Every structure is written in C-alpha cells, then in structure tokens.
Amino acid sequence: MEEEKIRERISFLQAELTRHSKLYYTNDAPEISDYEYDALFAELKQLEERFPQYKTETSPTQRVGGKILEGFQKITHTVPMMSLDNALNKEALSEFITKINDYFGANCEFLCEPKIDGLAVSCIFQDGVFVEGATRGNGVVGEDVTENLKTVKNLPLKLPVNLSGRLEVRGEACIDKIGFERLNASREEEGLTLFANPRNAAAGSLRTLNTRETAKRNLKVFFYQVVEPEKWGIKTQKEMLEFIQNIGLPCQGSHTLATCEAEIISYLDNWANLRHSHAIDTDGVVVKLNDISLRSSLGATSHAPRWAIAFKFPPEEKITQIKNIEVTVGRTGVLTPTAVFDPVRLAGTTVRRASLHNQDEIDGLDVGIGDFVWVRKAGEIIPEVIRVEKEKRPFGVSKFVIPNICPVCGAAAVRNCGEVAIRCQNSSCPAQLKQKLSYFASRDAMNITGLGVKLVAQLIDKGVFKNAADIYKTDIKIYSLMDKMGEKSALNLVNAIEASKNRPLSALINALGISNIGQKTAEDLASHFGKLDALAHAALYNTEVLSFIDGIGEVLASSIKTWFSQEQNKNLIEELRVAGLNFGREEDAKKATPQTEITGKKFVLTGELEGFTRKYAEEIIKRMGGVTSSSVSSKTDFVLAGTAPGSKFTKAQALGIKIINEEDFRHMVKDFI
C-alpha cells in the first residue's frame, strides 16, 4: 500500500470510528456490530503503530487509557465553578420563583432540566480540539483530569464543526444506570467494596490515577453550561443548550421552557415519574432563569448563584418483611447474601430481592430472617436494605450470620485478612466452576462461540466438565446429547473449540481467571513475558520482576503468584498444554526477557529525544528486557532525559535516581539498533 493511500486510510478510519462511536455512545443508534467496530479499531491501531507520523491526538486510539498518572495537577478556574442551592420542597421552590419575579416586576421565563447526579467537570476546547479537563474542586481550584476524560467515549476529542478560539463548557461526568449495575456486580464478584451510588462511582472513576481503570468504567459526560456565553452570541439558557448540541457536544435533553410557576410544578410532577425510566440517574430538577442578561443583577452568594436552584426529589422508601436470606457463590468463591422479601413497588418497578453484600453490612444493619426492613433503590437503580424496623421485630429473630461452609460444595468458607468477602476455599466448587468456565469461553477470553452459560452448567451438572481442560477432551457425541444441541450445533461448537487453541497468549492468560487480572493486564503480561512458562516461572521464583511491569503493583503480583502456586492450577496448565493451546512462542519469550544490562531495569523517559521517537526508544528497552513507566518512583532505575525535561527530571534528582542522556542510552542499546 502506497504511503499516501495509507495516510488516507488512517484518516478515513479515524473519522469513521469517531462517527460510529458517536452513534453508539451518544445517539444510541449503532450502524455496525461490536465485532465490526473492533475490526476497524484494530486496523487503525496497527496502521498507526507502523506509521506514527499520521497518528493524531484526537484519534480514537487515544481514548483507551493506560497511563499511570503521577498525581493530579491543580487548575485554577478562570470563572469559579459554583454549586447550587437546594429546594427540598415545593414551598422553597415557590419562594425562589416569587423572589425573582418580584425583583424584576414581571413573570420571568425559567429553563427546567433534569439534575444529573454526577461529578461536575469543566472542559476546554481550543480551535475545536479538546485540550484540558478539570474537576470542580473547591470551586476556584480543581484537579486536572484531562487524560481520564479522554477515555470518556461520548466526549468528542475534536468537535465536528469548525470553531475558532477557546471554548469552555461545563457539565457532569456520570455513569448511567446499566453501567452502574455492571460495575457494582463486577466489584461484588471480586469481593471489593461497592460504590454507594452512581455519583460516587463516577467520582472514583474520574479521580483514579490509572487511566486504564477509568477507561473500563464507561463514564459519560453531559454539558449544560457555556462559559462566556456572550462570546458565542448566546442570550438564553435555552439557546445555550441548543448551541451545545449544535456543535456536537453531548447534552442530555429533556429540558423545557416554563413561563410560570404552574408550568414548573407540572414539569416537576411529570419528571418525578419519568426519572425512573431515564437512562441516567437524576436526583432532582434544576430551575434556571432563562434570560442570561438578567442574571448578573441578581448576583451570587459565596457558593451559589441566586438565579438558579436545584429541586431535590425525596427518596422513595417502603417497608417489607424478609422471608429468607439466600447465599450464592461467585466465580472467585465469594459468598454473597441476598435478602428475599415481600414484593414492593419502588422507582417504577417491583422489587423482591436486595443484596446484603457481606457480613460487615449485615452486622451494621443487625438484620435477620423475619425482620421488617425499609428498602429503597440506591441511585434509583439497585435495591438496598437501609434499616431494620426494630419495633416490629418478631419474637426469636436474630442477626443472620453467613455460614463458614460453602452452601454449594460444603467446603470451608474463610474471610481472609484485609478482605470484607468470605470465600469458598474449594476451587473445584461447582458454583465457582460454572462461572469460571463460562468466563473461560467468553469473547474476551478463549472466544468459544456456542459454549454459553446454560450449556456449561449442563456439562458440569452431568459431571462432564471438572476444569477448563475438559472442554478440549470432550467428544462431539457428548456435546450433541446436551439439551437444545444437535449434530450441527455440536460440530460448530467443536470447530470453535479447535479454533480457540490458536487464540493469543493474552487471551489464555485472561481466560485463566486469575484474581484481579483482566484483559488489558493479560495483554501486558503476554507482551512482557512472551510465553506462559516464563510468566509462571517469574510468579513462582522471581516475583519482583512482575512489579517492573507498568500497572502491576503488590496486589496484582500477589494474585499472580498465588494462582500459579496452587497445585490444581499447575495441573490445569499441563492439561491445557497437552490439549495444544497457544502458550506463546519461543522467539517472543527471547525478545521479552533477553539477558542484557537492561534486563529487569525500569526506565522513565522525559523531554524530547533527537535520534529516537519516544515510542521507538520504549520498544528497544522492552526488546532488551527492560520496562518503561510514565512516573518516577523509588523503583525507577534510569531516567532517560532529552531536551527540555519536565518535573520527572527534578523528581529523579531528588530521589538520587541515575539520569542518562541520549548518548548514554545509545551506547547501552548499541547492539539492538
């Protein structure tokens, strides 16, 4: 392919993926499947790696995250980011409206819009390109979360319209209801503390120093304010929202213009019901004076403008009686208690169950079977038990205690030091096995089409599957005898199983289900070690090598060591080896772990290099067995400093870390360039 055609192809893919991302994440109207999108993305990523001169800061490949930030820099807002006063009832709202109307001596127009329960952010675009993002902070100074915001898929890195100069817009970063459910379900499966509500989840996701984690959280951002609106010819709040939408920025919509108090109250009453079916969690309605020119005369208090107010919906709570507390076992062995109670209607749906999460939660509530409890939906989504009605406690009811034996297999269930979770210690437990093997066959792991949750459960219940290796040992006749399976389906399944043997090493590492190791970390491990045996050897005999890999700390290193140390896992690896799975290639392992003076050394690059691109220098270091990091710490061995080095250079000096220049580096790698 000629270079000009390559440039055109890269430009086309960047634009096309940006368009499809907007269709999917903003318009909820995808034109292509996830598989087709992933294929286009993979092609673009490959071309940009081969021709980095055509990669742009606004390319879709720059959204995926992966940077480990040293810390958040402070950003001073040019215009303070103020919060809003609250109206907790209609009387307070009526008082707010009356004051404004009396001040101007006429009935004013107000713009009503749902209040997103998220984290306030400010985003700056220069000539249509996103250049900076910050949190509200204390209203005057916020935190620089630019890199994290770049991972938010509905935030355009470049506006689809021509816009000159500096544009600052403000809005809310949030996680929608489906995303919040999935995030908490994943955390519960791993035995991690759950987020209390979508706002906490959004704040925690945006303020993590690991942008790779932010990218996993499916954050969204919606805008409602343009700073310096007069610069853009905006005269009203309604025009402001239209401007935001017209320049291609996400705006949640659902707003309305009200000309009197009765219309505002009607909007509140209507939205009190609509919010339950809204995709985003809303905890109220914001009412703003529509005419921007009138706002300055009203002024502001020390923390909030006098021309806007937030009406908060009271949380809906109902009482019911717990009939049972069921304990289920997840993929990682975590025992999760769930309260089963008389059905109640909450936030538009009938609720019959609510997770009690762990023993600490049960102890705090002092809840038992037979208790009358108050329940609500956390963030209007997840049912939760909030308190026990002690005065109605039936005689003989006592606090529930999670059993110290697994309810499925009868093995010991133990709470490890430092964890809130109680885990079944039997890795062959059928409940764990069903979820482990379903995950093993999933798309991001071994991608065995046709081996779904129900079929896996059948095969385990019938004693066919005892571990992942049995997938490759089972005869086609056995598969064809399962429910809803025939010869054709069985043949397709066997072909998919055979094809999975050629899946990349990263997919196999991910499929093994090592605690806390997901798809991206699996890719990093595969890239670094080249072979599964090299990873296993490091886990068992040289664990500190793991900490040299970007993004892997003590917790992940410990998880990897524990998994490879267990006898049943060692046996599983040997069975998978016999089955013919891809354990990596010898040449990759040699590239990943050569014995050189750089092997195992950790490098940080800063400043501009003249004879190398940053990417090429990092590739050389990795080929020689070293690792690179984006931040300087006491574990850093070398800082490679080019011209105009930044704060990393200063920090390296303070820590006494060896600083090398480009000539020193060229001498160290002379045999590899």
Secondary structure, DSSP 8 states (H G I E B T S, - for coil): --HHHHHHHHHHHHHHHHHHHHHHHTSS--SS-HHHHHHHHHHHHHHHHH-GGG--TTSGGGGS---B-S---EEE-SS------EE-SHHHHHHHHHHHHHHHTS---EEEEEEE-SEEEEEEEETTEEEEEEE-TTSSEEEB-HHHHTT-TTS-SB-SS---SEEEEEEEEE--HHHHHHHHHHHHHTT----SSHHHHHHHHHT-SBHHHHHHT--EEEEEEESSGGGGT--BHHHHHHHHHHTT-------EEESSHHHHHHHHHHHHHHTTT-SS-EEEEEEEESBGGGHHHH-B-SSSBTTEEEEE-----EEEEEEEEEEEE-TT-BEEEEEEEEEEEETTEEEEEEE--SHHHHHHHT--TT-EEEEEEETTTEEEEEEE-GGG--TT-------SB-TTT--BEEE-TT-S-EEE--TT-HHHHHHHHHHHTSTTTT--TT--HHHHHHHHHTTS-SSTTHHHH--HHHHHTSTT--HHHHHHHHHHHHHHTTS-HHHHHHHTT-TT--HHHHHHHHHHHSBHHHHHHHHHH-GGGGGGSTT--HHHHHHHHHHHHSHHHHHHHHHHHHHT---B-HHHHHHHS--STTTT-EEEEESB-SSS-HHHHHHHHHHTT-EEESS--TT--EEEE-BS--HHHHHHHHHT-EEE-HHHHHHHTGGG-
